[in-house]
């Protein structure tokens, strides 16, 4: 077989030399010539069309009305039975919780929660976990979750549903969740009296926000999602069936202005659209004001123009949230386990006016659990990839994906045109283009540049570089150590690469620079496509920042403006600009010196949080920056500092 393969390989090479497998006329047709000659204009047009098309997605004509794909949900088919007769129960629970919280100013009253679940006749368990802080040796944090299980009376413990509430002590910087916890106790008491449950119901109270939820999920499924040895999730004493869905409850008051439904999960994952529609539909049924990103999509009296701008703002808010890869609630950690989950956050009513009571919210939760109880299989029929311009309309993946394809297509067109132009300039006589170019190619040197840039990215991964930075600068705060480490390394790269280019690479042939240019364009385009397959928002926003500067870079000598433009979009610089905008929006009154200081501090804190999120939860936003954006940026930076004599060779060869 090996001999046969070598013979076949020899035949193919002979055919190639004879020109049978390489058509010299390829890339020189009339239409192709137009694209190659005017490719820069086409790239700019594609960029503009992409932005315009994306903005048009918020329009009524391009979005669709939401609907239910899973008929088994039967939303609102039965009347809610949770009523004012159980009101005293909520007030009793709320009063007890407030009294207990006064004795635990910065801690969780575990003993009280355990006794409460036992009094409700639930199977009660506690779960201990430990965080080994990865950026500082010998630093540990412990936590404890409490959960109770209501066993299904109509079936074995095969499937289950989760109702969770994060406990927040009075000293927490976040709004109180004690009203939500009282609602959970009230619902657990009511559910315990019913006999129609076909799935187990888990009532979970987590500590330390998302950290407690992540530890509980890892222990429940017997796995680890982050770096080894960082989060010790421990073991669970009791389990229910396979979790089908989860509702995370964050109620801040007994007088509720509106319920905001949160969707975004880890790394941009979203729940099945049927679950989202279920929450909105039942809120409508119970006359509870409901919003998405705190915007009421069903407000009456708006003009068409105002409605469009509201939808566009809501959709952009979702894109910004999803692009960070950080969940906007504890529900976001369920998605990676194939569990559909959302968060219902109830905001306090300020001033006078109509408000929703906890009984109405309780009936919404009751209706959702009764609908989920009807499911015979996991959510699978509705969309998992979508954008929401309002509470009752959605944009499917088939409509928003072309926006990114246009941007990536501009990169591919630039790469194709660059190679075709170079091939045309080297074509002479009857010799084939491929034979001429192959004499000038030094693939080894191009590979060294590409490989070296990716090695730098690997070194900067959260598992490696941050630990050394914090150990080396252990006398300063962690966020400043990371900012100093990454900042110093970035400045070193920016300054050294031009010197290396001028000293070592003058002997490079023109074909090598063109090959490097084409590889950079293709790598950036393919990388953006891969990222967008899982997190469209991250891929699209990254493309908006990098595509236009990448298209402006040429294989010949670049102007100072192009160099400055590419320097501005360095990953570290991009982080600074984003942080500066957010800081200015939050603190517009700060003087310039305080503004810059606060921006730098916030940038360092963002790097710390991104590193921690990567090592604990597996958030790969930081990894995308150092494994994709930084290597591509370094390779393009080499092109921008092409030595002058080499630039002249490109024009004369």
Secondary structure by P-SEA (a helix, b strand, c coil): caaaaaaaaaaaaaaaaacccccccccccaaaaaaaaaaaaaaaaaaaaaaaaaaaccccccbbbbbbcccccccccccccccccaaaaaaaaaaaaaaaaaacccccaaaaaaaaaaaaccccbbbbbbbcccccccbbbbbccccccccccccccccbbbbbbbbbccccccccaaaaaaaaaaaaaaaaacccccbbbbbbbbccaaaaaaaaaaaaacccccccccccccccccccccccbbbbbbbccccccbbbbbccccccccccaaaaaaaaaaaaaacccccccccccccccccaaaaaaaaaaaaaaaaaaaaaccccccccccccccccbbbbbbbbbccccccccaaaaaaaaaaaaaaaaacccccccccccccccccccccccccaaaaaaaaaaaaaaaaaaaaaaaaaaaccccccaaaaaaaacaaaaaaaaaaaaaaaaaaacccccaaaaaaaaccccaaaaaaaaaaaaaaaaaaaaaaaaacccccccaaaaaaaaaaaaaaaaaaaaaaacccaaaaaaaaaacaaaaaacccccccaaaaaaaaaacaaaaaaaaaaaaaaaacccccaaaaaaaaaaaaaaaaaaaaaaaacccccaaaaaaacaaaaaaaaaaaaaccaaaaaaaacc
